[in-house]
Amino acid sequence: MLVKIMCFTPPSNGLNRLLVALTCAGLSLLTACANVIPACTAKISPPSRELRNTKWELVRWNLAPNAQGEVRTRQIPLGDNGNPIQIQFDGNGERLSGSTGCNRFTARINEDARGFTLDQIASTKIACTPQRMELENDFLYELNDYRSIVRNGDQLLMIGADREVLSFIQKNNQSR
């Protein structure tokens, strides 16, 4: 698969051009694996304050590339009651909560100079179909073990240590 990303930058000194080129090259490699292409202006590891009071819905789940380098997508059905997988950042920048489509969950946000991580993930324990429980367990695992976040406007990518990519779109914060 050939992915072409073009970055246009204003004239500047050679060091700035090199940094922009390296950033774009890194995003090209990252997004080629993910089969999604955020703009070169996308923010990698945005501070949690930029995500406060935002709600996101999972729209695509890319599995890690197979032995042939092909990126496969995981089916993301709506939950047992028609609920999508969603995450929401609170207004204080301290908690993430949401729905797995079956159960509700919450997690604490810990932030340092490198970005933020999630811990103390807890969820309700409503019984769902076996397929939904598997999807829910895998989703909560990815939340616990992601390595980086990329935000490009209304798109949020969570890239896992296992190279799986969860792609979210921003939703309005009003209850469903």
C-alpha positions as CSV (number, residue, x, y, z in Angstrom):
1,M,0.0,0.0,0.0
2,L,1.4,3.4,-1.0
3,V,0.4,6.4,1.2
4,K,1.3,9.9,0.1
5,I,1.2,12.7,2.6
6,M,2.0,16.2,1.6
7,C,2.9,18.9,4.1
8,F,3.0,22.5,3.0
9,T,5.0,24.8,5.4
10,P,5.9,28.4,5.1
11,P,9.6,29.2,4.3
12,S,11.7,29.0,7.4
13,N,15.1,28.0,8.5
14,G,16.5,24.6,7.7
15,L,16.1,23.1,11.2
16,N,12.3,23.9,11.2
17,R,11.9,22.3,7.7
18,L,13.8,19.2,8.9
19,L,11.6,18.9,12.0
20,V,8.4,19.3,9.9
21,A,9.7,16.7,7.4
22,L,10.5,14.2,10.2
23,T,7.1,14.8,11.8
24,C,5.3,14.2,8.5
25,A,7.4,11.1,7.8
26,G,6.6,9.7,11.2
27,L,2.9,10.4,10.8
28,S,3.1,8.8,7.3
29,L,4.5,5.6,8.8
30,L,2.1,5.6,11.7
31,T,-0.9,6.2,9.5
32,A,0.1,3.8,6.8
33,C,-0.1,1.1,9.4
34,A,-3.4,2.5,10.6
35,N,-5.0,3.0,7.2
36,V,-6.0,6.5,8.4
37,I,-4.3,9.7,7.4
38,P,-4.5,12.6,9.8
39,A,-3.3,15.9,8.5
40,C,0.3,17.0,9.3
41,T,-1.2,19.6,11.6
42,A,-2.6,16.8,13.8
43,K,-1.6,17.0,17.5
44,I,0.2,13.9,18.9
45,S,-0.3,13.4,22.6
46,P,-2.5,16.5,23.1
47,P,-2.7,17.6,26.8
48,S,-5.9,16.3,28.5
49,R,-7.1,19.9,29.0
50,E,-7.7,20.1,25.2
51,L,-10.1,17.1,25.5
52,R,-12.1,18.3,28.5
53,N,-15.8,18.2,28.0
54,T,-15.5,16.2,24.7
55,K,-17.4,13.1,23.7
56,W,-16.1,10.6,21.1
57,E,-17.7,7.6,19.3
58,L,-15.6,4.7,18.0
59,V,-16.1,4.4,14.3
60,R,-13.2,2.2,13.2
61,W,-10.9,-0.4,14.8
62,N,-7.9,-1.3,12.8
63,L,-6.2,-4.5,13.9
64,A,-2.4,-4.8,13.7
65,P,-1.0,-5.6,10.3
66,N,-0.9,-9.3,9.4
67,A,2.3,-11.1,8.2
68,Q,1.7,-9.7,4.7
69,G,1.5,-6.2,6.1
70,E,-2.2,-5.9,5.4
71,V,-4.3,-3.8,7.8
72,R,-7.6,-5.5,8.8
73,T,-10.5,-3.8,10.4
74,R,-12.5,-5.2,13.3
75,Q,-16.3,-5.1,13.1
76,I,-17.8,-2.7,15.6
77,P,-21.4,-3.5,16.0
78,L,-23.7,-1.3,18.1
79,G,-24.3,-2.6,21.6
80,D,-27.0,-5.0,22.6
81,N,-29.4,-2.0,23.1
82,G,-28.2,-0.1,20.1
83,N,-25.6,1.8,22.0
84,P,-22.2,2.7,20.3
85,I,-18.8,2.5,22.1
86,Q,-18.2,6.0,23.4
87,I,-15.7,7.8,25.6
88,Q,-16.1,11.2,27.3
89,F,-13.6,13.4,29.0
90,D,-14.9,15.2,32.1
91,G,-14.6,19.0,32.6
92,N,-11.9,18.8,35.2
93,G,-9.5,16.7,33.2
94,E,-9.5,14.0,35.9
95,R,-11.7,11.3,34.5
96,L,-12.7,9.5,31.3
97,S,-16.0,7.6,31.2
98,G,-18.1,6.0,28.6
99,S,-20.0,3.0,27.3
100,T,-18.7,-0.2,25.8
101,G,-22.1,-0.7,24.1
102,C,-23.2,-2.9,27.0
103,N,-21.5,-1.7,30.2
104,R,-20.5,1.7,31.5
105,F,-16.9,2.4,32.5
106,T,-14.8,5.0,34.1
107,A,-11.0,5.6,34.4
108,R,-8.7,8.1,36.1
109,I,-6.5,10.4,33.9
110,N,-2.9,10.8,35.0
111,E,-0.9,13.4,33.1
112,D,2.8,14.2,33.0
113,A,5.1,16.0,30.5
114,R,4.8,13.1,28.0
115,G,1.0,13.1,27.9
116,F,-1.6,11.3,29.8
117,T,-2.4,7.7,30.7
118,L,-5.5,6.0,32.1
119,D,-5.6,3.8,35.2
120,Q,-8.1,2.6,37.7
121,I,-10.4,1.5,34.9
122,A,-13.7,0.1,36.3
123,S,-16.9,-1.0,34.6
124,T,-20.3,-2.2,35.4
125,K,-20.9,-6.0,35.1
126,I,-24.1,-6.4,33.1
127,A,-24.1,-9.7,31.2
128,C,-24.0,-9.2,27.4
129,T,-23.7,-11.6,24.5
130,P,-20.4,-13.5,24.4
131,Q,-19.4,-11.6,21.2
132,R,-20.1,-8.3,22.9
133,M,-18.2,-9.3,26.1
134,E,-15.2,-10.2,24.0
135,L,-15.3,-6.8,22.2
136,E,-15.8,-5.0,25.5
137,N,-12.9,-6.8,27.1
138,D,-10.6,-6.0,24.1
139,F,-11.7,-2.4,24.1
140,L,-11.0,-1.9,27.8
141,Y,-7.6,-3.6,27.3
142,E,-6.8,-1.1,24.5
143,L,-7.8,1.8,26.7
144,N,-5.5,0.5,29.5
145,D,-2.6,-0.1,27.1
146,Y,-2.6,2.6,24.4
147,R,0.7,4.2,23.6
148,S,-0.2,7.4,21.8
149,I,-3.1,9.6,20.9
150,V,-3.4,11.7,17.8
151,R,-6.1,14.4,17.5
152,N,-7.0,16.1,14.2
153,G,-10.0,18.3,14.8
154,D,-13.0,16.0,15.2
155,Q,-10.9,12.8,14.8
156,L,-9.1,11.1,17.7
157,L,-6.8,8.1,17.2
158,M,-5.7,5.8,20.1
159,I,-2.7,3.7,19.0
160,G,-2.1,0.6,21.1
161,A,1.2,-1.0,22.0
162,D,-0.1,-3.9,19.9
163,R,-0.3,-1.5,16.9
164,E,-4.1,-1.6,16.9
165,V,-5.7,1.8,16.2
166,L,-9.0,2.9,17.6
167,S,-10.5,5.8,15.5
168,F,-13.1,8.0,17.1
169,I,-15.1,10.9,15.8
170,Q,-16.2,13.8,18.1
171,K,-19.9,13.9,19.1
172,N,-21.8,16.7,20.7
173,N,-22.0,16.3,24.5
174,Q,-25.7,16.2,24.8
175,S,-27.2,12.9,26.2
176,R,-28.7,10.5,23.8
